[in-house]
């Protein structure tokens, strides 16, 4: 396994859930983590906790729907540490709803965060990675990028996009520029992701669900596995499911 010591890793959506767990784990392994999200207070708390444990963390409050803000995030990481090794595109929204409810504002939010936010990060990071001759982009997709389910038409569409984007990026970038690309595809994870759901029918379905979900650390460890693989290895996709999840 490759060493992460002093690697510079930018993580979006770092204020909670998978992003927070990933930041803690990678900092523990010696990486210099750059924490991005909108909730600055929670990022500061995370930074302080990482530093108290001997790690290195930099807070850059960022709204991933703002292309200039994402550019500032990536440039700040590069200017501060002189390199950019890994970008973890983790920020995402999942306000599931039945199509007949026409929650168009929520559809637009998902496109802005789950698609545009990912593209903004990639657009800012690639010039740096191509110039330095190496890099790794980790896009957090979902099992919803493989399997459709009622209430998930738009959300699944955004995650299908991320999965397809990841495959296309790997095909274009890995051989030519030594930039590895990984799509991480979690099943149900115990995070705040469901907190944006407003469709009462969907919420009722969640309340009746009996299943032990994944923990955020399970996905963080999957990301660690992908980025610490030897240089000759590109872990293209990782689908990580709860044992009890059927679809």
C-alpha positions in Angstrom: 0.0 0.0 0.0 1.3 3.5 -0.9 2.1 6.0 1.9 -0.2 8.9 2.4 2.3 10.9 4.4 2.2 14.6 3.4 -0.2 13.9 0.5 -2.6 16.8 -0.1 -6.2 15.6 -0.2 -9.2 17.9 -0.8 -12.5 16.6 0.6 -15.8 18.2 -0.2 -18.8 17.7 2.0 -16.4 17.3 4.9 -18.6 18.7 7.6 -20.4 15.4 8.4 -20.9 11.8 7.4 -18.6 10.2 4.8 -16.6 13.4 4.3 -15.9 13.8 8.0 -15.0 10.2 8.5 -12.7 10.2 5.4 -10.9 13.4 6.6 -10.3 11.9 10.1 -9.0 8.6 8.6 -6.8 10.1 6.0 -5.3 12.6 8.4 -4.6 9.7 10.8 -2.7 8.1 7.9 -0.5 11.2 7.5 -2.3 13.1 4.8 -2.8 16.9 4.9 -6.5 17.2 4.5 -8.3 20.2 3.1 -11.8 20.4 4.5 -14.6 21.9 2.3 -18.3 22.4 3.0 -20.7 25.3 3.7 -20.8 24.8 7.5 -17.7 26.6 8.6 -18.2 26.0 12.4 -18.4 22.3 11.9 -15.3 22.3 9.7 -13.4 24.3 12.3 -14.4 21.7 15.0 -13.2 18.9 12.8 -9.9 20.7 12.0 -9.3 21.2 15.7 -10.0 17.6 16.5 -7.7 16.4 13.7 -4.9 18.7 14.9 -5.4 17.6 18.5 -4.7 14.1 17.3 -1.5 15.2 15.6 -2.9 15.6 12.1 -2.8 18.5 9.6 -6.0 20.1 8.3 -6.9 23.2 6.5 -10.5 24.7 6.4 -11.8 26.3 3.2 -15.5 27.0 3.5 -17.0 26.2 0.1 -20.3 26.0 -1.6 -19.8 23.5 -4.4 -22.5 25.0 -6.5 -20.3 28.1 -6.9 -17.7 27.5 -9.5 -15.5 30.4 -8.4 -15.6 29.2 -4.8 -14.6 25.7 -5.8 -11.7 27.2 -7.9 -10.7 29.1 -4.8 -10.7 25.9 -2.7 -8.5 24.0 -5.1 -6.1 26.9 -5.6 -5.8 27.5 -1.9 -4.9 23.9 -1.3 -2.3 24.0 -4.0 -0.9 27.3 -3.0 -0.7 26.3 0.7 1.0 23.0 0.2 2.5 23.2 -3.3 0.8 20.1 -4.6 -2.6 18.4 -5.0 -2.6 14.6 -4.8 -6.2 13.6 -4.4 -9.6 15.3 -4.8 -12.5 13.5 -3.1 -15.8 14.7 -4.7 -18.1 13.7 -1.8 -20.6 16.6 -1.4 -24.1 15.5 -2.4 -27.9 15.8 -1.8 -30.6 13.2 -1.9 -34.1 14.8 -1.6 -35.9 11.7 -3.0 -39.4 12.2 -4.3 -41.9 10.6 -6.6 -41.9 12.3 -10.0 -45.6 13.0 -9.9 -44.9 15.4 -7.0 -42.9 17.6 -9.4 -40.4 18.8 -6.8 -38.6 20.8 -9.4 -36.6 23.0 -7.0 -35.2 19.8 -5.4 -34.4 18.4 -8.9 -32.4 21.5 -9.6 -30.6 21.4 -6.3 -29.4 17.8 -7.1 -28.2 18.8 -10.5 -26.3 21.7 -9.0 -24.6 19.8 -6.2 -24.4 16.2 -7.5 -23.4 17.1 -11.1 -22.1 20.6 -11.4 -20.4 20.5 -8.0 -18.4 17.5 -9.1 -17.6 19.0 -12.5 -16.4 22.3 -10.9 -14.0 20.4 -8.6 -12.6 18.4 -11.6 -12.3 21.5 -13.8 -10.2 23.2 -11.1 -8.1 20.2 -10.2 -7.2 18.8 -13.6 -4.8 21.6 -14.7 -2.8 21.2 -11.6 -2.7 17.4 -11.7 -1.8 17.3 -15.4 1.0 19.8 -14.9 2.5 17.8 -11.9 2.1 14.5 -13.8 0.0 12.7 -11.2 -3.2 12.8 -9.2 -6.2 10.8 -8.1 -9.9 11.9 -8.4 -12.4 10.0 -6.2 -16.0 10.6 -7.2 -18.6 9.4 -4.6 -21.4 8.0 -6.6 -23.9 5.5 -5.2 -25.6 2.2 -5.7 -28.2 4.5 -7.2 -25.8 5.0 -10.0 -26.4 1.4 -11.0 -30.0 0.6 -9.9 -33.1 2.6 -10.2 -35.8 2.7 -7.5 -39.2 4.5 -7.1 -38.6 8.0 -5.8 -35.1 8.1 -7.1 -35.4 9.0 -10.7 -33.6 12.3 -10.6 -31.2 11.3 -7.8 -30.3 8.1 -9.6 -29.8 10.1 -12.8 -27.2 12.3 -11.1 -25.4 9.3 -9.8 -25.5 7.5 -13.1 -23.9 10.6 -14.5 -21.1 10.5 -11.9 -20.4 6.9 -12.6 -20.3 7.5 -16.4 -18.1 10.6 -15.9 -15.7 8.6 -13.8 -15.3 5.9 -16.4 -14.8 8.4 -19.2 -12.2 10.3 -17.1 -10.2 7.2 -16.4 -10.2 6.2 -20.1 -8.9 9.7 -21.0 -6.6 10.6 -18.2 -5.0 7.5 -16.6 -2.7 6.4 -19.4 -2.0 9.9 -20.8 -1.5 11.9 -17.6 -1.0 9.4 -14.8 -4.3 10.5 -13.1 -6.2 7.7 -11.5 -10.0 7.9 -11.2 -12.2 6.0 -8.8 -16.0 5.8 -8.5 -17.1 4.9 -4.9 -20.6 3.5 -4.9 -22.1 3.2 -1.4 -25.4 1.5 -0.5 -27.4 2.8 2.5 -25.2 4.7 4.9 -26.2 6.1 8.3 -25.6 9.8 7.5 -27.5 13.1 7.2 -28.2 12.4 3.5 -31.9 11.6 4.1 -32.5 14.8 6.0 -33.2 16.7 2.8 -36.2 14.5 1.9 -39.5 16.3 2.0 -41.8 13.8 0.2 -43.9 12.3 3.0 -44.5 9.0 1.1 -40.7 8.5 0.8 -40.2 9.3 4.5 -42.8 6.8 5.4 -41.0 4.1 3.5 -37.8 4.9 5.3 -39.4 4.7 8.7 -40.7 1.2 7.9 -37.3 -0.1 6.7 -35.5 -2.6 8.9 -31.9 -2.8 7.9 -28.5 -2.3 9.4 -26.9 0.4 7.3 -23.2 1.0 6.6 -21.3 3.4 8.8 -19.4 6.4 7.3 -16.1 4.8 8.3 -16.9 1.9 6.0 -16.9 4.2 3.0 -13.9 6.1 4.3 -11.9 2.9 4.5 -13.0 2.1 0.9 -11.6 5.5 -0.2 -8.4 4.8 1.7 -8.1 1.4 -0.1 -8.4 3.0 -3.5 -6.0 5.9 -3.0 -3.4 3.9 -1.2 -3.1 1.2 -3.9 0.2 1.0 -5.6 0.8 3.3 -8.6 0.3 0.5 -11.0 -3.3 -0.1 -9.7 -6.4 2.0 -10.6 -9.3 0.9 -8.5 -11.9 2.0 -11.0 -15.1 1.2 -9.1 -16.0 0.1 -5.6 -19.7 -0.9 -4.8 -20.1 -1.2 -1.1 -23.4 -2.5 0.2 -24.9 -3.3 3.6 -25.2 -7.1 4.0 -29.0 -6.8 4.5 -29.7 -4.4 1.6 -31.4 -6.2 -1.3 -31.4 -3.5 -3.9 
